[in-house]
Amino acid sequence: MPTSIHTIKAKLDSHLGDPLTVVAQAGRKKITKRRGVLRETFPAVFVVDLDQHQNNFKHVSYSYTDLLTKNIALEFDDKAEEAEA
């Protein structure tokens, strides 16, 4: 279980280009699921290219602290693994 931003970034770097589902808290008792591909990682954020058939916009970015604080969870398609803090 990653406990630092550097650990989370390193783990995501190994999944660049992999399809995933982003599960995000959208409010009280409401979650959103977005499918896409992990495109890039930067020092403070990472970018997901979204599936255009399901979403109105092309890209979305999240900070590593979103994973660390469990505001979002990532479910990679190639494994039943979740990248969360």
C-alpha positions in Angstrom: 0.0 0.0 0.0 1.7 3.3 -1.1 2.2 5.7 1.7 4.0 8.6 -0.1 3.5 10.6 -3.2 6.9 9.4 -4.6 5.8 5.7 -4.2 2.5 6.5 -5.9 4.2 8.2 -8.8 6.6 5.4 -9.3 3.8 2.9 -9.3 1.9 4.9 -11.9 5.0 5.3 -14.1 5.0 1.5 -14.5 1.4 1.6 -15.8 1.8 4.4 -18.5 -0.3 3.5 -21.5 -2.5 1.0 -19.6 -6.3 1.2 -19.7 -7.9 1.9 -16.4 -11.1 3.0 -14.6 -11.0 6.0 -12.3 -13.5 5.8 -9.5 -14.0 9.3 -7.9 -16.0 10.6 -5.0 -18.4 13.1 -6.6 -20.3 14.1 -3.5 -22.3 12.6 -0.7 -23.0 9.0 -1.5 -22.2 9.5 -5.1 -19.3 8.2 -7.2 -18.3 8.5 -10.8 -16.5 6.0 -12.9 -14.5 7.1 -16.0 -12.7 4.8 -18.4 -9.5 5.8 -20.1 -5.8 5.4 -20.5 -3.0 6.6 -18.2 -1.2 9.0 -20.5 1.4 11.0 -18.6 2.8 11.6 -15.1 4.2 14.9 -13.9 5.7 15.8 -10.5 2.4 16.7 -8.9 -0.3 15.3 -11.2 -1.1 12.6 -13.7 -3.2 12.7 -16.9 -5.8 10.2 -18.1 -7.1 10.3 -21.7 -10.8 9.5 -21.4 -12.9 7.3 -23.6 -14.7 9.7 -26.0 -17.8 7.5 -26.3 -18.5 7.9 -22.6 -17.2 11.4 -21.7 -17.6 15.0 -23.0 -14.0 15.9 -22.6 -10.7 14.4 -23.7 -8.4 14.5 -20.7 -8.6 14.7 -16.9 -5.9 15.2 -14.4 -5.6 14.2 -10.8 -3.1 14.9 -8.1 -1.2 12.1 -6.3 -2.8 13.4 -3.1 -6.2 12.4 -4.4 -4.9 8.8 -4.3 -3.2 9.3 -1.0 -6.3 10.7 0.6 -8.5 8.1 -1.1 -10.7 10.6 -3.0 -10.1 8.5 -6.1 -9.2 4.9 -6.8 -7.6 3.5 -9.9 -8.6 0.1 -11.3 -6.3 -1.1 -14.0 -7.8 -3.5 -16.6 -4.8 -5.8 -16.9 -4.9 -6.7 -13.2 -7.5 -6.8 -10.4 -5.2 -4.4 -8.6 -6.2 -1.1 -7.3 -3.7 1.7 -7.0 -4.8 3.5 -3.9 -3.3 4.8 -0.7 
